[in-house]
């Protein structure tokens, strides 16, 4: 069960290490007014990864925040793409 949490967190940590220099470029982009601060993204992703550790019907409801966050991230990406 702990593996189900550790694997996504490890992949997220690895991807952040591989792309950390690109955050300087991202900081220079124009962003929509609804863009949250950068520190919020790793916090939210970590919380979302930790929520889905059991396969139960109530755990399925924990996918709702994940779906909302991914939808918002897509909307944010569209906004950044249109501004730049």
C-alpha positions in Angstrom: 0.0 0.0 0.0 2.8 2.4 0.8 4.3 1.7 -2.6 1.1 3.1 -4.2 1.9 6.4 -2.6 5.7 6.3 -2.9 5.9 5.7 -6.6 3.9 8.8 -7.8 5.7 10.9 -5.2 9.1 9.7 -6.4 8.2 10.3 -10.0 7.0 13.8 -9.1 10.2 14.5 -7.2 12.3 13.2 -10.1 10.5 15.3 -12.7 10.9 18.4 -10.5 14.6 17.8 -10.3 14.9 17.3 -14.0 12.9 20.5 -14.8 14.0 22.8 -12.0 16.0 25.1 -14.3 13.0 25.6 -16.5 11.1 27.3 -13.7 13.2 30.4 -14.3 11.8 30.5 -17.9 8.3 29.9 -16.6 8.6 32.7 -14.1 9.3 35.1 -17.0 6.1 34.2 -18.9 3.0 36.3 -18.7 0.4 34.5 -16.7 -3.3 34.9 -16.4 -4.6 36.8 -13.4 -6.0 33.5 -11.9 -2.6 31.8 -11.9 -1.8 30.6 -8.3 1.7 31.1 -6.8 4.3 28.6 -7.9 4.7 27.1 -4.4 1.1 25.8 -4.5 1.6 23.3 -7.4 3.9 20.8 -5.6 1.8 21.0 -2.5 -1.5 20.3 -4.3 0.1 17.4 -6.4 1.5 15.8 -3.3 -1.9 16.0 -1.5 -3.7 14.6 -4.5 -1.2 11.7 -4.9 -1.6 10.8 -1.2 -5.4 10.8 -1.4 -5.8 7.7 -3.7 -4.0 5.0 -1.7 -7.0 2.6 -1.3 -9.3 1.1 -3.9 -12.7 1.7 -2.3 -15.8 3.4 -3.5 -15.2 6.4 -1.2 -11.7 6.6 -2.5 -13.2 7.1 -6.0 -14.7 10.3 -4.7 -11.2 11.5 -3.8 -10.6 11.6 -7.6 -12.9 14.6 -7.8 -10.3 17.1 -6.4 -7.8 15.5 -8.8 -10.1 16.0 -11.7 -10.8 19.6 -10.7 -7.0 20.4 -10.3 -6.1 18.8 -13.7 -8.9 20.7 -15.3 -7.7 24.0 -13.7 -4.1 23.2 -14.8 -5.3 22.7 -18.4 -7.2 26.0 -18.3 -4.1 27.7 -16.8 -1.9 26.2 -19.6 -4.3 27.5 -22.2 -4.2 31.0 -20.7 -0.4 31.0 -20.6 -0.3 29.7 -24.2 -2.7 32.5 -25.4 -0.7 35.2 -23.6 2.6 34.1 -24.9 
